[in-house]
Amino acid sequence: MFLYPWSKMVGNIFYEHSHRLVGSLVGLLAIALALALWLREQRAWLRWLGMAALLLVIAQGILGGLRVILLQHTLAIIHACFAQAFFALTVGLALFTSREWASEPTRAPITDNGHVRRLGAITTTLIYVQTIFGAVLRHSGERLDAHLFVAGLVALHVILLIVRVTRNHGTDLKLVRLARSLGILMLLQMLLGVGSYLAKFTTLLRLPMDAVALLTTTHVITGALMLAISLALTLRSYRSSAAAKPAREPNALAEPLSV
């Protein structure tokens, strides 16, 4: 008798209900985070980042509700893009509020004229653009050409980033691990992308619908992890590059602001 309500929740109904429950939990956590930052954080820009995260998750909830009611692919694509942006923002917040970030850098600063941080910023931007075209392809079946083109650019920049970090900053183990993890995820993402396309849009790979959903969802998750790791690597490179500047140029990302 206890299991009766769940026996009705099959297929898309179960996934949609679970999605709403997890979304509600994320919303509550975003409210708690914004309040905690506003009450206890001294850095004003970080308090406003917390508010931005809260506004973003509210907008995400509204888009999700409209998507269910209106059943429009455009709303689904925007909803997916907002989700990746919110996830990236929370990754940044986690870094900015960490003890390591607040303390003085103990590793050797990056002094390569900004090559790593610029390359990291470009790679992160390309990965996010790739998630946009991925959402377009997933929900409409269109723009495979753009998705493949940006995928090639992402792969090229990830390789360049790995080479530069490994060759010029091999003593920074955290930066090297992030770069190598990004490379491993990129290879996995390529395999998942091929499998997802063959399973969803062709008859070459015949899989049950649940298996197709699992494959495409894993593809999305791996893309989100690539975005998070690339962002973390970029932010760490900016942090370390700032440490190389003269003391008269304070690191705005690390120093608390007086208010």
C-alpha positions in Angstrom: 0.0 0.0 0.0 2.9 2.3 0.8 4.4 1.8 -2.7 1.1 2.5 -4.5 1.8 6.2 -5.3 5.2 5.2 -6.8 3.6 2.4 -8.9 1.8 5.1 -10.9 5.0 7.1 -11.5 6.5 5.4 -14.6 8.6 6.7 -17.4 8.6 10.4 -18.0 6.3 11.1 -15.0 8.8 9.6 -12.5 11.7 11.6 -14.1 9.8 14.8 -14.2 8.6 14.5 -10.6 12.2 13.7 -9.5 13.4 16.6 -11.5 11.0 19.0 -9.6 12.0 17.6 -6.2 15.7 18.1 -6.9 15.1 21.5 -8.4 13.2 22.5 -5.2 16.1 21.3 -3.1 18.6 23.3 -5.2 16.4 26.4 -4.9 16.3 26.1 -1.1 20.1 25.6 -1.0 20.5 28.7 -3.2 18.4 30.7 -0.8 20.5 29.5 2.2 23.7 30.3 0.4 22.6 33.8 -0.6 21.5 34.5 3.0 24.7 33.2 4.4 26.9 35.2 2.1 24.8 38.4 2.7 25.0 38.1 6.4 28.6 36.8 6.9 30.7 37.6 3.9 32.8 40.7 3.9 33.5 40.8 0.2 30.6 42.8 -1.4 31.1 41.4 -4.9 30.8 37.9 -3.5 27.6 38.7 -1.8 26.2 40.0 -5.1 27.4 36.8 -6.8 25.3 34.8 -4.3 22.3 37.0 -5.1 22.9 36.4 -8.8 22.9 32.6 -8.2 19.6 32.9 -6.4 18.0 35.0 -9.2 19.4 32.5 -11.8 17.9 29.5 -10.0 14.5 31.4 -9.7 14.6 32.1 -13.4 15.5 28.5 -14.0 12.4 27.4 -12.0 10.1 29.7 -14.0 11.5 28.4 -17.3 11.1 24.8 -16.2 7.4 25.5 -15.3 6.8 27.2 -18.6 8.5 24.3 -20.4 6.1 21.8 -18.8 3.1 23.9 -19.6 3.9 25.1 -23.1 6.0 22.1 -24.4 8.2 24.4 -26.5 11.7 23.3 -27.6 13.0 26.8 -27.4 12.2 27.0 -23.7 13.9 23.6 -23.2 17.0 24.9 -24.8 17.1 28.1 -22.7 16.3 26.0 -19.6 19.4 23.8 -20.4 21.6 26.8 -21.0 20.6 28.4 -17.7 21.3 25.2 -15.9 24.9 25.1 -17.1 25.4 28.8 -16.3 24.0 28.2 -12.7 26.3 25.2 -12.2 29.3 27.2 -13.4 28.4 30.0 -11.0 28.2 27.7 -8.0 31.6 26.2 -8.9 33.0 29.7 -8.8 31.3 30.4 -5.5 32.7 27.2 -4.0 36.2 28.3 -5.1 35.9 31.9 -3.9 34.6 30.8 -0.4 37.2 28.1 0.1 39.9 28.5 2.7 42.6 28.1 0.1 41.3 31.0 -1.9 41.2 33.3 1.1 44.8 32.5 2.1 47.9 33.7 0.5 49.1 31.5 -2.5 51.8 29.1 -1.4 52.7 27.7 -4.8 54.9 29.5 -7.4 53.0 32.2 -9.2 52.2 31.8 -12.9 54.4 34.2 -14.9 53.8 33.3 -18.6 52.4 36.7 -19.7 48.8 35.5 -19.1 48.9 32.7 -21.7 47.4 30.1 -19.5 44.6 32.2 -18.1 43.7 33.5 -21.6 43.7 30.0 -23.0 41.7 28.8 -20.1 39.1 31.5 -20.5 38.8 30.8 -24.2 38.4 27.1 -23.5 35.8 27.6 -20.8 33.8 29.9 -23.2 34.0 27.4 -26.0 32.8 24.6 -23.7 29.8 26.7 -22.7 29.0 27.5 -26.3 29.2 23.8 -27.0 26.6 23.1 -24.3 24.3 25.5 -26.1 24.6 23.8 -29.4 24.3 20.5 -27.6 21.0 21.6 -26.1 19.8 22.7 -29.6 20.8 19.4 -31.1 19.3 17.4 -28.2 15.9 19.1 -28.3 15.5 19.9 -32.0 17.8 17.5 -33.9 19.3 20.5 -35.7 22.7 22.2 -35.9 24.8 19.1 -35.8 27.3 21.0 -38.0 27.8 23.7 -35.4 28.0 21.2 -32.6 30.8 19.3 -34.3 32.6 22.4 -35.3 32.7 23.8 -31.8 33.6 20.3 -30.5 36.7 20.4 -32.7 37.6 23.9 -31.3 37.1 22.6 -27.7 39.3 19.6 -28.4 42.1 21.8 -29.9 42.1 24.3 -27.0 42.0 21.5 -24.4 45.0 19.9 -26.0 46.8 23.3 -26.1 45.9 24.0 -22.5 47.2 20.6 -21.3 50.5 21.0 -23.2 51.1 24.5 -21.9 50.2 23.7 -18.3 52.2 20.5 -18.3 55.3 22.0 -20.0 55.5 25.3 -18.3 53.8 24.8 -14.9 54.5 21.1 -14.1 55.3 22.0 -10.5 51.8 23.2 -9.9 50.3 19.8 -9.2 46.7 21.1 -8.8 46.8 22.9 -12.1 48.3 19.9 -13.9 45.7 17.5 -12.4 42.9 19.8 -13.5 44.3 20.0 -17.0 44.8 16.2 -17.3 41.3 15.6 -15.9 39.9 17.9 -18.5 41.7 15.9 -21.2 40.3 12.6 -19.9 36.8 14.0 -19.7 37.2 15.3 -23.3 38.0 11.8 -24.6 35.0 10.3 -22.7 32.8 13.1 -23.9 33.7 12.3 -27.6 32.7 8.7 -27.1 29.5 9.6 -25.4 28.7 12.1 -28.0 29.0 9.6 -30.9 27.0 7.0 -28.9 24.3 9.5 -28.1 23.9 10.7 -31.7 23.8 7.1 -33.1 21.3 6.0 -30.4 19.0 8.9 -30.6 19.0 10.1 -34.3 20.0 7.0 -36.3 19.1 3.3 -36.4 22.7 2.1 -36.3 22.6 1.7 -32.5 19.4 0.2 -31.3 19.0 0.7 -27.6 16.0 0.8 -25.2 14.6 4.2 -24.5 15.9 4.1 -20.9 19.4 3.3 -22.2 19.3 6.2 -24.7 18.2 8.6 -21.9 21.0 7.3 -19.7 23.5 7.7 -22.5 22.5 11.3 -23.4 22.2 12.3 -19.8 25.7 11.1 -19.1 26.8 13.1 -22.1 25.3 16.2 -20.6 26.8 15.5 -17.2 30.3 15.0 -18.6 29.9 18.3 -20.5 29.0 20.0 -17.3 32.0 18.5 -15.5 34.3 19.7 -18.3 32.8 23.2 -17.9 33.4 23.1 -14.1 37.0 21.9 -14.4 37.9 24.3 -17.1 36.4 27.2 -15.1 38.3 26.0 -12.0 41.6 25.8 -13.9 41.0 29.3 -15.3 40.2 30.9 -12.0 43.2 29.2 -10.3 45.4 30.5 -13.1 44.1 34.1 -12.6 44.6 33.7 -8.8 48.2 32.5 -9.3 48.9 35.2 -11.9 47.7 37.9 -9.6 50.1 36.6 -6.9 53.0 37.4 -9.3 52.0 41.1 -9.5 53.7 43.7 -7.2 52.2 44.1 -3.7 50.7 47.5 -4.7 48.3 45.7 -7.0 46.0 43.8 -4.6 44.2 40.6 -5.7 40.6 41.7 -5.9 39.3 38.2 -6.0 41.0 37.2 -2.7 41.0 40.3 -0.6 37.9 41.1 1.5 36.3 44.5 0.7 35.5 46.9 3.4 31.9 48.0 3.4 
